[in-house]
Amino acid sequence: MTIAQKRPVSPRFDNSFISRLQKQFPNVVPPAIAIAIFLVLWQLFALTPGATLPGPVQVITDTWILILYPFYDKGGTDKGLFWQIWASLQRVAISYSLAAVVGIGLGILIGVNKTMSKALDPIFQLLRTVPPLAWVPISLAALRQNEPAALFVIFITAIWPILINTAVGVTQIPQDYNNVAKVLQLSRKDYFINILIPAALPYIFTGLRIAIGLAWLAIIAAEIVMSGIVGIGFFIWDAYQNNNVSEVILALVYIGVVGLILDKLMAWLQNLILPAEQK
């Protein structure tokens, strides 16, 4: 009598899955342990007599509805956290894109023109040190409306790292590249496309990556001050005014997560676009 034997399962899938886990283990476990320790310490601190801030358990309990239903919309500013964050991200996308176009353009112009660089550098250095909140009353006084004022605050905050890093990148182009361009008698268009932009691209991306974080920071600050607009910043201020500290903490967590995602997205774009030798 012949006995059917089971074929051994190919270990390729298991081995590949295990190897992936082993590769990710050093990157995942330390942050997970650090977060767990932080949550435990936070919870212990919240249990001490006289503690004024809720612990993570109470935050989740108090904001369970907001966590489960982020897409609700009752009209006006009474919206779920998804719509609050989405409104803020839309403002950031508009102003950040404009800041990128203007900042890169001005940065290149200043980088190739030493006279203009000397003339405008003091003004740029003066304006870039002004914090985002200081621009809010000026923008409200000039524009008279919350929405365009918020967009201006993001733009004026995000443009400086892009402009300055682009200008530095242009000035740091190796002299050998410029000599080759002269020998080949490249036109301004060819020099711009084939030499200037590729050489300055790492600096441009550094500015863009810094600017996205500043833009996200600026919109939160602007929305806290500007009342009556949908956005995560106004959500925080409204929750604080109503003494909903747990909602404030939840919003802060969401802000941090979105900021991290934006930074990682810019890093991914940088790795995708930059040549390997410039990374």
N, C-alpha and C positions, 0 to 999 in steps of 0.2 A: 504494500500500500504506500502510495506517495503522499508525503506530508508537505502541505503548502507552507512555505517559509516566508515571513514578512521581509520585505526589502528594507534595508537600513535607510533611515531618512537622511537625505543629503545634509551634511553639516554646514554647507556653504552659507545658507541664510543665517543660521544661528551664529556662526563664527563672524560673519560680517556685522550682524547686529551687535554682538558683544564687543567687537573691535571698535565700533562707533561709540558705544557707551564708554569704553575705556578711554578713548580719545577725549570725549567731552567731560569725563569725570573730574579732571583737575580744574576745568573752567566753571563747572556747575556747582560742585559741592562746597567750596569755600564761601561763595556768595550766599548759598542757601543756609549754611551754618551761621554766618554773620547776621542774616535777616532773622533767623530763629532766635538768636541770642538777644538781638535788639528788641524783638517783640516781647520776649520774656521779661527783660529788664523794664520795658515800658509798662507792662502789666503789673509788675511788682511795685513800681513807682506809683502807679495809679491807686494801688491798694493801701498805700501809706496814709496815715491820718493827716488831714489837711490838704491832700492833693486836689488840685482844681481842674486838672485835665482828665478826661475819660481814658480808660485803657482800651486796647484793641478789641477786647471782647465786647465792651459797652458800645464802642463805635460801630461795630458790625450789627449789634442788636438795634441800635437807634436808627441806623441808616439802611436797614435791610430792604425797605421798600424802594429806596433810590437805587440800590444795587441791582435788584431784580427787575425794575422797570425803568431803564435809562431812556426809553424812547417815548415816554408819555408827553403829551402836549395839550395843555389846558388853555392855551392862548396867552398872549402878553409875554411876561417874563417867567411865567409858571410852566417851565419845561423840564424834561429829564436831563440828566447829566450829559447824555450823548449830544443833545441839541445845544446845550450850553458850550461844550467843548468845540462842537462843529462850527458854531458862530464865531468863536475866538480864532479857530484855525483858518476860517475864511478871511478874516481881517489880516491875519499874519501872512497868508498866501499872497494877498493883493499887495500889501506894503513891502513885504520881503522881496517879491519879484521886481517891483519898481526900484527898490534900493539896490538890488543886484545889478540891474541894467545901468542905472545912473552911477553907482559906485565903481563898477568895472570900467565904464566909459571915461569917467573923470580920472580914475586911477591911471589908466593908460595915457591919457592926455598929460597928466602931471608927471608921469614917469619919463616921458620922452622930451618934455620941455622943462629944462632946469630953471628958467626964469619964472615960469608960472608956478613951479614947485616952491621956489623961495617966496613968492608973493602970497600964495594961498596957505602954505603950511602953518603959519601962526593962527590963522582963522580956524583951520580945521582942528588944530590941537586945542584951541580954546573951546570950540563947540562940542567936541567929542567927550569932554570931561563932564558935561552937564548930565545929571542923572535923568532917567525917563520921567519920573514924577514931576521934575521941575518944568518939563515941557508941557504938562497938562494944562495949567492955567493960561499959558501963552497961546496954545492951540485952540482952547475954548474961546478965548477972547478974540482971536483972529477969525476963526471959522464959524463960531456961533452954534455949531451943532455937534452932538456927541460922536456920531459915526465918523465924519471926516476928521474930527479932532483925534480920535483913537487911531485912525489910519496914519495920520501925520506923526504921532508919537512913535509908532512902530517904525516908520520909515526913517525918521531922524535918529533913532537909536541904532538901527541895523546898518546904516550906510557906512559908518566910519570904519569898522574893521575890514569891510570889503574894499573900500577906497584905499585905505592905507596899505593893506597887504598887496593889492594889485600894483600900486605905485612902487612899492619896494621890489616886487617881483620883476617889474620892467627894468628898474635900475640895476638889478642883479644879473641881467643877461650877460653871459660870458663874452668877453671882448672877441674871442675867436669866432663866435657866431656872427658878430657884426662885421668882422673882417671877411668872412666867407661871403656874406651878403654883398659887400662892396666888390669883391672879386667877381662874383657872378652877376653883378649889376642888377640885382633884384629890384623890381618895382616896389612901391610902398605897399601895395596890396599883397604881393607875394611875401614880402618881409613880415607883414602883419600876420598873415595866415600860417606861414611855414616856420617862422622863427620866434616872433614876439609872443604870440599866444601859447604855443607849446612850452616855451621856456618859463613863462610866468604862471602857467596853469597850477603848479603846486601851491604857490603863494595865494592865488585866487581862491582855491578851494579851502585853504586855511582860513581866509577871511569869511568865506561863505559859511563854513562850519561854526565859527565863532558867532557870526551874525544871527544864525537861526536860533541859537540859544538866547541871545539878547532880545531878539524879536518876540520870542515866547514870553520872556520875562517882562518885556515892556507892555504887552497887551494885558497881562494880568494886573499890573500896576495901574494902567490907564482905566481899565474897566472897574476896578475897585473905587476909583475916585468918581468916575462918570456914572451917574445913576440912571436907571430906567432902560438899560440896553441888555439884550440877551448875551450872555457870555459867562465863562467860568469865574472871571474876576468879580463881576457883580453878584454872582451866586454866592461867593465867599462872603462878601460884605453884607448881603441880605441875611445870610445865615447867622453871621455874627451879631447883627442888629437884633435878631430874634432869639439870641442866646442859644443857638443850635451849634454848639462847639463840635459835636460829632460830625455834623455835615461839613464843617470847615475842614476838619482833619481828613475826611474822605475826599473832598475836593483837592486838598494838597497832594494826596497820594495819586490821584488821577493826573494832576498837573505834572508831577514828577515822572510818571510813566510816559505821558505824551512827550515831554521834553527829551526823555531817553530815546524814544522811538525816532524823533526828529533828528537827533544827533547821529544815531546809528544809520538812518536813511542817508544822511549826507556823507557819512563815511563809506557807505556802500557805493554811492554814486562816484565818490572820489576814486575808489579802487576799480570801479568799472571803466572810468574814462581815462584816468592817468595811465601812461605806459608803465610797464613793470620797472624800468630803470629809474623812474621818477617817484616811486612809491616809498 
